[in-house]
């Protein structure tokens, strides 16, 4: 196991402490019991409920998707996931071109959906629906952040390949 990979409990503890919150305060804000937060932080609860992670993430400045990855529930390409980054930096030829096309398309599609969802948020009177829409927008924006990181990796790989004459 990669020693640099932090557990979900470590990420939550660091985020909570940076936010200046006690476990009790975070529990009150996120509407999660402080004992559940303590179990997650200590590692007793290795795979927390995704809904719990979503609630906590809003108050500690740690992205929900990073918490999901750290708990083994997500496969985001982020600085927390060196394995997927390694995969993208090894692509060559047609595989590299297909990956570039796919990532660029994903970014464009996500931007279209984000714009549409933001309009729905503005028009909606239902607070629960707005919250779900805002969570979805946050996830799509995070995906685009990571997709742009992948795009940079792929472009660097394409430049290397071009310089080396394939």
C-alpha positions as CSV (number, residue, x, y, z in Angstrom):
1,X,0.0,0.0,0.0
2,X,1.2,3.5,-0.8
3,X,2.4,5.1,2.4
4,X,1.5,8.6,1.1
5,X,-2.2,7.6,0.8
6,X,-4.2,9.0,3.7
7,X,-7.1,7.2,5.2
8,X,-10.6,8.8,5.1
9,X,-10.2,9.3,8.9
10,X,-7.0,11.2,8.5
11,X,-8.5,13.4,5.8
12,X,-11.5,14.2,8.0
13,X,-9.4,14.8,11.1
14,X,-7.1,17.2,9.2
15,X,-10.0,19.0,7.6
16,X,-11.9,19.3,10.8
17,X,-8.9,20.6,12.7
18,X,-8.1,23.2,9.9
19,X,-11.7,24.3,10.1
20,X,-11.2,24.8,13.8
21,X,-14.0,22.4,14.7
22,X,-14.4,19.8,17.5
23,X,-16.0,16.4,16.7
24,X,-19.1,17.6,18.5
25,X,-19.2,20.9,16.5
26,X,-18.8,19.0,13.2
27,X,-21.4,16.5,14.2
28,X,-23.9,19.3,15.0
29,X,-23.2,21.1,11.7
30,X,-23.3,18.0,9.6
31,X,-26.2,16.4,11.5
32,X,-24.0,13.3,12.1
33,X,-23.3,11.9,15.6
34,X,-20.0,12.9,17.1
35,X,-19.4,9.2,17.9
36,X,-19.8,8.3,14.2
37,X,-17.2,11.0,13.4
38,X,-14.9,9.6,16.1
39,X,-15.3,6.1,14.7
40,X,-14.4,7.3,11.1
41,X,-11.4,9.4,12.3
42,X,-10.0,6.5,14.4
43,X,-10.3,4.0,11.6
44,X,-12.9,1.9,13.4
45,X,-15.3,2.7,10.6
46,X,-13.1,2.1,7.5
47,X,-15.9,2.5,5.0
48,X,-18.3,5.2,6.1
49,X,-21.7,5.7,4.6
50,X,-21.4,7.9,1.5
51,X,-24.2,10.2,2.7
52,X,-22.3,10.8,5.9
53,X,-19.2,11.7,3.9
54,X,-21.2,14.1,1.8
55,X,-22.6,15.8,4.9
56,X,-19.1,16.1,6.6
57,X,-17.3,17.3,3.4
58,X,-19.4,20.5,3.3
59,X,-17.9,21.7,6.6
60,X,-14.2,20.6,6.5
61,X,-13.0,21.9,3.2
62,X,-12.3,18.4,1.8
63,X,-13.9,17.4,-1.4
64,X,-16.5,14.6,-1.1
65,X,-14.9,12.7,-4.0
66,X,-11.5,12.7,-2.3
67,X,-13.2,11.3,0.8
68,X,-14.9,8.6,-1.3
69,X,-11.6,7.7,-2.9
70,X,-9.8,7.5,0.5
71,X,-12.5,5.2,1.8
72,X,-12.2,2.9,-1.2
73,X,-15.6,3.9,-2.7
74,X,-14.4,6.1,-5.6
75,X,-11.9,6.0,-8.4
76,X,-11.2,9.7,-9.0
77,X,-8.1,10.8,-10.8
78,X,-6.6,13.3,-8.4
79,X,-3.3,13.8,-6.6
80,X,-4.7,11.2,-4.2
81,X,-4.8,8.6,-6.9
82,X,-1.3,7.9,-8.3
83,X,-2.3,4.6,-10.0
84,X,-4.7,6.2,-12.5
85,X,-2.3,9.0,-13.1
86,X,0.4,6.5,-13.9
87,X,-2.0,4.8,-16.4
88,X,-2.6,8.0,-18.3
89,X,1.1,8.9,-18.5
90,X,1.9,5.6,-20.2
91,X,-0.5,5.9,-23.1
92,X,0.9,6.1,-26.7
93,X,-0.3,6.3,-30.3
94,X,-4.0,5.6,-31.0
95,X,-4.7,4.9,-27.3
96,X,-3.3,8.4,-26.4
97,X,-5.4,10.0,-29.2
98,X,-8.6,8.2,-28.0
99,X,-8.0,9.2,-24.4
100,X,-7.4,12.9,-25.4
101,X,-10.7,12.9,-27.5
102,X,-12.6,11.2,-24.6
103,X,-11.4,13.6,-21.9
104,X,-12.0,16.7,-24.0
105,X,-15.5,15.4,-24.8
106,X,-16.2,14.7,-21.1
107,X,-15.2,18.2,-20.1
108,X,-17.5,19.8,-22.8
109,X,-20.4,17.5,-21.8
110,X,-20.0,18.2,-18.1
111,X,-19.9,22.0,-18.8
112,X,-23.2,21.7,-20.7
113,X,-24.8,19.8,-17.9
114,X,-23.4,22.1,-15.2
115,X,-24.9,25.1,-17.1
116,X,-28.3,23.4,-17.3
117,X,-28.3,22.3,-13.6
118,X,-27.4,25.9,-12.5
119,X,-30.4,27.2,-14.4
120,X,-32.6,24.5,-12.7
121,X,-31.2,25.6,-9.3
122,X,-32.2,29.2,-10.0
123,X,-35.7,28.2,-11.1
124,X,-36.4,25.6,-8.4
125,X,-38.4,26.5,-5.3
126,X,-37.9,23.1,-3.7
127,X,-34.9,23.4,-1.3
128,X,-34.3,19.6,-1.2
129,X,-34.1,19.5,-5.0
130,X,-31.8,22.5,-5.0
131,X,-29.5,20.7,-2.5
132,X,-29.3,17.6,-4.8
133,X,-28.7,19.8,-7.8
134,X,-25.9,21.7,-6.0
135,X,-24.3,18.4,-4.9
136,X,-24.4,17.2,-8.5
137,X,-22.9,20.4,-9.8
138,X,-20.1,20.1,-7.2
139,X,-19.4,16.5,-8.4
140,X,-19.3,17.5,-12.1
141,X,-17.1,20.5,-11.4
142,X,-14.7,18.2,-9.5
143,X,-14.8,15.7,-12.4
144,X,-13.9,18.6,-14.7
145,X,-11.0,19.6,-12.4
146,X,-9.6,16.1,-12.5
147,X,-10.3,15.8,-16.2
148,X,-8.3,18.9,-16.8
149,X,-5.5,17.4,-14.8
150,X,-5.6,14.3,-17.0
151,X,-5.7,16.5,-20.1
152,X,-2.5,18.2,-19.0
153,X,-0.9,14.7,-18.5
154,X,-2.1,13.5,-21.9
155,X,-0.9,16.7,-23.7
156,X,2.5,16.3,-22.1
157,X,2.6,12.7,-23.2
158,X,1.5,13.7,-26.7
159,X,4.3,16.3,-26.9
160,X,6.9,13.8,-25.7
161,X,5.6,11.3,-28.3
162,X,5.8,14.0,-31.1
163,X,9.3,15.0,-30.1
164,X,10.5,11.4,-30.1
165,X,8.9,10.9,-33.6
166,X,6.5,8.2,-32.2
